[in-house]
């Protein structure tokens, strides 16, 4: 669908629906411009040391207790 077709369809709408269309366009633009920074959050977690307590966690299943070891 081209921009002109969308504009033509908007022109066919009653004036009472124009605000709804404008709100939806604002929503789409907001979603397009706001990228969820997942990699930034992961980096912050790694740097903050929030999971450092797991490094001192003893192995629940040490190698000498395994019946079969997969490689």
ROPA-960077 format. One record per atom (N, C-alpha, C): residue number from 0; residue in three letters; atom name; x, y, z. Coordinates in steps of 0.02 Angstrom, whole numbers, padded with zeros to 5 digits, m for minus. Example, Ala and Ser with C-alpha at 12.3 -4.5 7.8 and 13.67 -1.06 7.14 Angstrom:
<recs>
[rec 0 ALA N [00660 m00284 00390]] [rec 0 ALA CA [00615 m00225 00390]] [rec 0 ALA C [00660 m00165 00390]] [rec 1 SER N [00642 m00112 00354]] [rec 1 SER CA [00684 m00053 00357]] [rec 1 SER C [00645 00002 00394]] 
</recs>
This chain:
<recs>
[rec 0 UNK N [00043 m00058 00000]] [rec 0 UNK CA [00000 00000 00000]] [rec 0 UNK C [00045 00062 00000]] [rec 1 UNK N [00030 00108 m00043]] [rec 1 UNK CA [00070 00169 m00048]] [rec 1 UNK C [00045 00222 00001]] [rec 2 UNK N [00086 00271 00012]] [rec 2 UNK CA [00067 00326 00057]] [rec 2 UNK C [00006 00363 00029]] [rec 3 UNK N [00004 00368 m00036]] [rec 3 UNK CA [m00052 00405 m00066]] [rec 3 UNK C [m00118 00368 m00054]] [rec 4 UNK N [m00118 00302 m00057]] [rec 4 UNK CA [m00178 00263 m00043]] [rec 4 UNK C [m00200 00272 00029]] [rec 5 UNK N [m00152 00274 00074]] [rec 5 UNK CA [m00168 00284 00145]] [rec 5 UNK C [m00198 00354 00154]] [rec 6 UNK N [m00168 00403 00122]] [rec 6 UNK CA [m00194 00472 00127]] [rec 6 UNK C [m00264 00476 00100]] [rec 7 UNK N [m00277 00442 00044]] [rec 7 UNK CA [m00344 00443 00015]] [rec 7 UNK C [m00395 00411 00062]] [rec 8 UNK N [m00375 00357 00095]] [rec 8 UNK CA [m00421 00325 00142]] [rec 8 UNK C [m00434 00369 00202]] [rec 9 UNK N [m00382 00404 00225]] [rec 9 UNK CA [m00392 00450 00282]] [rec 9 UNK C [m00439 00506 00262]] [rec 10 UNK N [m00433 00530 00201]] [rec 10 UNK CA [m00477 00583 00177]] [rec 10 UNK C [m00550 00561 00176]] [rec 11 UNK N [m00562 00497 00169]] [rec 11 UNK CA [m00631 00471 00167]] [rec 11 UNK C [m00662 00464 00237]] [rec 12 UNK N [m00621 00466 00288]] [rec 12 UNK CA [m00646 00458 00356]] [rec 12 UNK C [m00684 00520 00379]] [rec 13 UNK N [m00733 00509 00423]] [rec 13 UNK CA [m00766 00568 00452]] [rec 13 UNK C [m00718 00604 00500]] [rec 14 UNK N [m00731 00667 00511]] [rec 14 UNK CA [m00687 00708 00553]] [rec 14 UNK C [m00681 00680 00624]] [rec 15 UNK N [m00731 00644 00646]] [rec 15 UNK CA [m00729 00618 00715]] [rec 15 UNK C [m00677 00562 00723]] [rec 16 UNK N [m00656 00532 00668]] [rec 16 UNK CA [m00608 00477 00671]] [rec 16 UNK C [m00535 00500 00659]] [rec 17 UNK N [m00525 00562 00640]] [rec 17 UNK CA [m00458 00586 00625]] [rec 17 UNK C [m00413 00584 00688]] [rec 18 UNK N [m00441 00602 00746]] [rec 18 UNK CA [m00402 00600 00808]] [rec 18 UNK C [m00380 00528 00823]] [rec 19 UNK N [m00423 00480 00811]] [rec 19 UNK CA [m00405 00410 00823]] [rec 19 UNK C [m00348 00389 00778]] [rec 20 UNK N [m00351 00408 00715]] [rec 20 UNK CA [m00298 00392 00668]] [rec 20 UNK C [m00233 00426 00689]] [rec 21 UNK N [m00237 00488 00708]] [rec 21 UNK CA [m00178 00525 00730]] [rec 21 UNK C [m00147 00493 00791]] [rec 22 UNK N [m00188 00471 00839]] [rec 22 UNK CA [m00162 00437 00898]] [rec 22 UNK C [m00126 00373 00879]] [rec 23 UNK N [m00155 00336 00834]] [rec 23 UNK CA [m00125 00273 00813]] [rec 23 UNK C [m00058 00285 00777]] [rec 24 UNK N [m00056 00337 00736]] [rec 24 UNK CA [00007 00354 00702]] [rec 24 UNK C [00060 00374 00753]] [rec 25 UNK N [00041 00412 00804]] [rec 25 UNK CA [00088 00431 00857]] [rec 25 UNK C [00114 00369 00893]] [rec 26 UNK N [00069 00321 00906]] [rec 26 UNK CA [00088 00259 00939]] [rec 26 UNK C [00139 00220 00896]] [rec 27 UNK N [00126 00214 00832]] [rec 27 UNK CA [00171 00178 00787]] [rec 27 UNK C [00239 00213 00785]] [rec 28 UNK N [00240 00279 00781]] [rec 28 UNK CA [00303 00316 00779]] [rec 28 UNK C [00341 00308 00845]] [rec 29 UNK N [00305 00307 00900]] [rec 29 UNK CA [00337 00297 00965]] [rec 29 UNK C [00370 00228 00968]] [rec 30 UNK N [00333 00177 00948]] [rec 30 UNK CA [00360 00109 00949]] [rec 30 UNK C [00420 00102 00902]] [rec 31 UNK N [00418 00137 00847]] [rec 31 UNK CA [00473 00133 00798]] [rec 31 UNK C [00536 00166 00824]] [rec 32 UNK N [00528 00218 00863]] [rec 32 UNK CA [00586 00257 00886]] [rec 32 UNK C [00612 00235 00954]] [rec 33 UNK N [00574 00195 00990]] [rec 33 UNK CA [00597 00174 01056]] [rec 33 UNK C [00617 00100 01054]] [rec 34 UNK N [00681 00089 01044]] [rec 34 UNK CA [00707 00022 01041]] [rec 34 UNK C [00722 m00001 01112]] [rec 35 UNK N [00698 m00060 01130]] [rec 35 UNK CA [00710 m00086 01196]] [rec 35 UNK C [00783 m00105 01202]] [rec 36 UNK N [00820 m00073 01246]] [rec 36 UNK CA [00893 m00083 01249]] [rec 36 UNK C [00912 m00146 01289]] [rec 37 UNK N [00895 m00204 01264]] [rec 37 UNK CA [00908 m00265 01301]] [rec 37 UNK C [00982 m00277 01311]] [rec 38 UNK N [01022 m00262 01260]] [rec 38 UNK CA [01095 m00273 01267]] [rec 38 UNK C [01125 m00225 01317]] [rec 39 UNK N [01097 m00165 01322]] [rec 39 UNK CA [01121 m00117 01372]] [rec 39 UNK C [01106 m00143 01442]] [rec 40 UNK N [01047 m00172 01451]] [rec 40 UNK CA [01027 m00199 01516]] [rec 40 UNK C [01072 m00258 01535]] [rec 41 UNK N [01085 m00301 01488]] [rec 41 UNK CA [01129 m00359 01501]] [rec 41 UNK C [01199 m00335 01520]] [rec 42 UNK N [01224 m00286 01485]] [rec 42 UNK CA [01290 m00259 01500]] [rec 42 UNK C [01291 m00229 01571]] [rec 43 UNK N [01240 m00192 01589]] [rec 43 UNK CA [01236 m00164 01656]] [rec 43 UNK C [01234 m00218 01710]] [rec 44 UNK N [01198 m00272 01697]] [rec 44 UNK CA [01195 m00327 01745]] [rec 44 UNK C [01264 m00358 01754]] [rec 45 UNK N [01298 m00369 01699]] [rec 45 UNK CA [01365 m00400 01703]] [rec 45 UNK C [01414 m00356 01741]] [rec 46 UNK N [01411 m00291 01727]] [rec 46 UNK CA [01458 m00244 01759]] [rec 46 UNK C [01441 m00231 01832]] [rec 47 UNK N [01378 m00237 01850]] [rec 47 UNK CA [01358 m00220 01918]] [rec 47 UNK C [01375 m00275 01968]] [rec 48 UNK N [01384 m00336 01944]] [rec 48 UNK CA [01400 m00390 01989]] [rec 48 UNK C [01340 m00418 02025]] [rec 49 UNK N [01281 m00406 01999]] [rec 49 UNK CA [01220 m00427 02032]] [rec 49 UNK C [01216 m00504 02038]] [rec 50 UNK N [01249 m00540 01993]] [rec 50 UNK CA [01247 m00613 01995]] [rec 50 UNK C [01313 m00643 02019]] [rec 51 UNK N [01355 m00603 02050]] [rec 51 UNK CA [01419 m00629 02075]] [rec 51 UNK C [01411 m00684 02126]] [rec 52 UNK N [01356 m00685 02162]] [rec 52 UNK CA [01346 m00736 02212]] [rec 52 UNK C [01344 m00806 02181]] [rec 53 UNK N [01329 m00811 02118]] [rec 53 UNK CA [01326 m00876 02085]] [rec 53 UNK C [01396 m00905 02072]] [rec 54 UNK N [01446 m00862 02070]] [rec 54 UNK CA [01515 m00887 02058]] [rec 54 UNK C [01539 m00929 02116]] [rec 55 UNK N [01517 m00914 02176]] [rec 55 UNK CA [01538 m00950 02235]] [rec 55 UNK C [01495 m01011 02250]] [rec 56 UNK N [01446 m01022 02208]] [rec 56 UNK CA [01399 m01078 02218]] [rec 56 UNK C [01436 m01144 02207]] [rec 57 UNK N [01433 m01190 02254]] [rec 57 UNK CA [01466 m01254 02243]] [rec 57 UNK C [01430 m01295 02189]] [rec 58 UNK N [01467 m01337 02155]] [rec 58 UNK CA [01437 m01380 02105]] [rec 58 UNK C [01388 m01429 02139]] [rec 59 UNK N [01329 m01432 02114]] [rec 59 UNK CA [01280 m01478 02142]] [rec 59 UNK C [01296 m01550 02122]] [rec 60 UNK N [01324 m01557 02063]] [rec 60 UNK CA [01340 m01624 02038]] [rec 60 UNK C [01413 m01625 02014]] [rec 61 UNK N [01459 m01636 02059]] [rec 61 UNK CA [01529 m01638 02039]] [rec 61 UNK C [01543 m01697 01992]] [rec 62 UNK N [01596 m01692 01954]] [rec 62 UNK CA [01612 m01744 01904]] [rec 62 UNK C [01621 m01813 01934]] [rec 63 UNK N [01647 m01817 01994]] [rec 63 UNK CA [01659 m01884 02023]] [rec 63 UNK C [01594 m01918 02045]] [rec 64 UNK N [01539 m01883 02047]] [rec 64 UNK CA [01475 m01912 02067]] [rec 64 UNK C [01432 m01932 02006]] [rec 65 UNK N [01454 m01915 01947]] [rec 65 UNK CA [01415 m01929 01887]] [rec 65 UNK C [01419 m02003 01869]] [rec 66 UNK N [01364 m02031 01849]] [rec 66 UNK CA [01363 m02099 01825]] [rec 66 UNK C [01387 m02104 01753]] [rec 67 UNK N [01369 m02053 01714]] [rec 67 UNK CA [01390 m02052 01645]] [rec 67 UNK C [01405 m01979 01626]] [rec 68 UNK N [01460 m01969 01593]] [rec 68 UNK CA [01481 m01901 01576]] [rec 68 UNK C [01475 m01891 01501]] [rec 69 UNK N [01438 m01840 01482]] [rec 69 UNK CA [01430 m01823 01411]] [rec 69 UNK C [01480 m01770 01392]] [rec 70 UNK N [01504 m01776 01331]] [rec 70 UNK CA [01554 m01726 01308]] [rec 70 UNK C [01526 m01680 01257]] 
</recs>
